[in-house]
Amino acid sequence: MKTLTAPADIGAMIVRTPGIKNGSPHIAGTGVLVRTIVRLHKQGLLPEEIASEFEHLTLAQAYAALAYYHANHEELEAEMAEEEAEADRLEREHLQESRRR
């Protein structure tokens, strides 16, 4: 006898919580940011591979993160660009301080 599982609420899979991960969208119940999934996908990983990289994620969660990204592309690209610019700035500062020593 086949048992039925309750349908997944796709809209509840991705959340933004003030004070957690700076309010960045992440997979509910995990610390995995949507942008982390997006970056791995842009590096060529398939959703199936991403889900297996994070053993606690389901394939549905990996797809939900990618769907969220595509639905909010401009906003997430801007966030990722800001994060990259901040990382570059910190790296430059570190290099400048290293050269002064």
C-alpha positions, 0 to 999 in steps of 0.5 A: 500500500502506497502512503501519500505524503503531504504536498510541499509548500514551495513558498515556505522553502525560502525565507528571509529572517531579519537578524539571520544571515543579514536577512539574506534569502536562505533555505528554511531550516538551514543556514544555506543561502540562496546565493550559495546554491546559485554560485555552485550552479553557475560553476556548473553543478546540477541541482542533483549535485548541489543537493548531494554536496549538502546532505541535509538538503533535498533536491526540491530545496535546491530547485526552490533556491534556483527558482527563487533566484530566477524570480528575483534575479536583479535583486540577488545579482545586486546583492552578490555584486555588493558582497563581491565588492566588499570582499575585494575591498577587504582583500585590498586592505589586507594586502596594503597592510601586509606590504606596510609590515 
